[in-house]
Amino acid sequence: MVKIRPAAGGGRIVEVEPERLPKWVANFAARNGGIAAHHAEGNAWTIESNEGASAGVQWALADGLPAGWLLDDDPEKAAEHLRDYALEPRAIAVLLARKGAFSVGILRDGRIQTSKTDSAYVQGKTKAGGQSQQRFARRREGQAHAAEKRARDAVFAVLGNAQFDVLVTGGVVEGVLEDPRLAKLKPAVHFGDIAEPKQSLLTETAYRAIGFRIRVADPS
């Protein structure tokens, strides 16, 4: 499913599944009078239309796109190269955390190989004042600390000594990754907008991570 959101500074960000990239490029060309030029620059592949619209395609899991594959005069052929590259087999680690819940796992070729998922109640903020507010705050802090410790231990158990190609994270993971045992874990992609962490969301997030982020700028 294509996701669209406003981009900072104007335009919009479109998340495109890897299989859909060639078709998306073809549709972009059809909507904007054809492609005038396309070129790789830094970590983006920029497509410029005859009517002034442009699209900057990024693939977050790569350290820049393989520019040599983008020299084909036909941008749809270049998109096919990128699609195939994105779909190559990889081992992807995923860590999700949100409101006392977490899910962590490793997927190979889109299938979960190992994982741990758990959730714990963390009390919300209260409007009570005085000693009651302090008591609730201490209880909430204790619950959050216990939930974070369980998450840290689970992440270390699953990822601490495992081999994988890339780490993808989602939600509020900063506290979990502060554990000294997890210092080597460096996320390549982070999604802030996640649902309740569950095992099924590991698969969805890994697939989302191999998709393309496209910044579309309409003609001024």
C-alpha positions in Angstrom: 0.0 0.0 0.0 1.4 3.4 -1.0 1.8 5.8 1.9 1.8 9.6 1.3 2.6 12.4 3.7 3.5 16.1 3.5 7.3 16.8 3.2 9.0 19.4 5.3 9.7 22.4 3.1 6.9 21.5 0.6 6.0 18.7 -1.7 5.1 15.2 -0.4 6.8 12.0 0.6 5.5 8.8 -1.1 6.5 5.4 0.2 6.4 2.9 -2.6 6.7 -0.9 -2.3 9.7 -2.2 -4.2 7.6 -4.2 -6.8 5.6 -1.1 -7.6 8.6 1.2 -8.4 8.7 0.7 -12.2 4.9 1.2 -12.5 5.1 4.3 -10.2 7.8 5.8 -12.5 5.7 5.1 -15.6 2.7 6.7 -14.0 4.8 9.8 -12.9 5.9 10.2 -16.5 2.3 9.8 -17.9 1.0 12.5 -15.4 3.8 15.0 -16.1 4.3 15.0 -19.9 7.1 12.4 -19.9 10.6 12.3 -18.4 13.1 15.1 -19.4 16.1 13.7 -17.6 17.1 11.4 -14.7 20.4 11.2 -12.8 21.9 9.9 -9.5 23.1 12.4 -7.0 24.3 11.5 -3.5 21.9 9.0 -2.1 19.0 10.0 -4.4 17.9 9.2 -7.9 16.3 12.3 -9.3 13.7 12.1 -12.1 12.7 15.4 -13.9 9.6 15.7 -15.9 8.9 17.8 -19.0 6.3 19.7 -17.1 8.6 20.7 -14.2 7.7 18.2 -11.6 10.5 16.2 -10.0 10.9 13.1 -7.9 13.8 12.2 -5.7 13.9 8.4 -5.1 15.8 7.1 -2.0 16.4 3.6 -0.7 17.2 3.9 3.0 18.9 0.5 3.4 21.7 1.4 0.9 24.6 3.8 1.4 23.5 5.7 -1.7 21.9 4.1 -4.7 24.1 2.1 -7.2 24.6 4.9 -9.7 25.9 2.6 -12.4 22.6 0.9 -12.7 20.9 4.2 -13.3 22.7 5.1 -16.5 20.1 3.4 -18.8 18.4 6.0 -20.9 15.1 4.5 -20.1 14.2 5.5 -16.5 11.7 2.6 -16.3 14.5 0.2 -16.9 16.6 1.9 -14.2 13.6 1.5 -11.9 13.5 -2.2 -12.6 17.2 -2.5 -11.6 16.4 -0.8 -8.3 13.4 -3.0 -7.8 15.5 -6.1 -8.2 18.2 -4.8 -5.9 15.7 -4.1 -3.2 14.2 -7.6 -3.4 17.5 -9.4 -3.1 17.6 -11.8 -0.1 18.7 -10.1 3.1 18.7 -10.8 6.9 16.8 -7.9 8.5 16.7 -7.3 12.2 13.6 -5.3 13.5 13.1 -3.7 16.9 9.8 -2.0 17.8 8.9 -0.4 21.1 5.9 1.6 22.2 4.2 2.3 25.6 5.7 -0.7 27.5 5.4 -3.1 24.6 8.1 -4.4 22.3 8.8 -6.8 19.6 12.2 -7.8 18.2 13.2 -10.4 15.6 15.3 -11.4 12.7 13.8 -12.0 9.3 15.4 -13.8 6.4 13.8 -13.5 3.0 10.8 -12.0 4.6 10.2 -14.9 7.1 10.7 -14.6 10.9 13.6 -16.8 12.1 13.6 -15.8 15.7 11.7 -13.2 17.8 10.5 -12.1 21.2 7.4 -10.0 21.9 6.0 -8.7 25.2 3.8 -6.0 26.6 3.5 -4.5 30.1 1.1 -2.1 31.6 2.6 1.4 32.2 0.3 3.8 34.0 -0.6 7.0 32.2 -0.1 10.5 33.7 -2.6 11.6 36.3 -4.1 15.0 37.1 -4.1 14.3 40.8 -2.0 16.7 42.9 0.2 16.6 46.0 1.3 13.3 47.4 -1.1 11.3 45.2 0.6 12.7 42.1 4.0 11.9 43.4 3.0 8.4 44.3 1.5 7.8 40.8 4.6 9.3 39.2 6.9 6.9 41.2 4.7 3.9 40.3 4.7 4.9 36.6 8.4 5.4 36.6 8.9 1.9 38.2 6.6 0.3 35.6 8.4 2.0 32.7 11.8 1.0 34.0 10.8 -2.6 34.4 9.3 -2.7 30.9 12.4 -1.2 29.4 14.6 -3.7 31.2 12.6 -6.6 29.8 12.9 -5.1 26.4 16.7 -4.6 26.7 17.2 -8.2 27.9 15.0 -9.5 25.0 16.9 -7.5 22.4 20.2 -8.7 23.7 19.0 -12.3 23.7 17.8 -12.0 20.1 20.3 -9.7 18.5 23.3 -9.5 20.8 25.3 -12.2 19.1 23.3 -12.6 15.9 24.4 -12.0 12.3 22.2 -9.9 10.1 22.6 -7.3 7.3 20.7 -4.3 8.7 18.7 -3.1 11.7 15.3 -1.4 11.3 13.6 0.3 14.3 10.3 1.7 15.0 8.7 3.7 17.8 10.5 4.8 21.0 13.7 2.7 21.0 16.3 5.1 22.3 16.1 4.0 25.9 16.4 0.3 24.9 19.4 0.9 22.7 21.2 2.8 25.5 22.0 -0.5 27.1 25.9 -0.9 26.8 25.4 -4.5 25.6 23.6 -3.1 22.5 26.2 -0.4 21.6 27.0 -2.1 18.3 23.4 -1.9 17.1 23.0 1.0 14.7 19.6 1.4 13.0 19.7 2.0 9.2 16.1 3.0 9.1 13.7 4.3 11.8 9.9 4.7 11.6 8.3 6.9 14.2 4.8 6.1 13.2 4.1 2.5 14.3 1.2 0.6 15.7 1.2 -1.6 18.9 4.3 -3.8 18.6 3.3 -7.4 17.7 5.1 -10.2 16.0 3.1 -9.6 12.8 4.3 -6.0 12.7 7.9 -7.2 12.4 7.2 -8.6 9.0 5.3 -5.5 7.9 8.1 -3.2 9.1 10.8 -5.2 7.4 8.9 -5.1 4.1 8.3 -1.4 4.5 12.0 -0.8 5.0 13.0 -2.3 1.7 10.6 0.0 -0.1 11.4 3.4 -1.7 10.9 6.9 -0.3 10.1 9.4 -3.0 10.0 13.1 -2.5 7.8 14.6 -5.1 8.0 18.4 -5.9 5.3 19.8 -8.1 6.1 22.6 -10.6 6.1 26.0 -9.0 
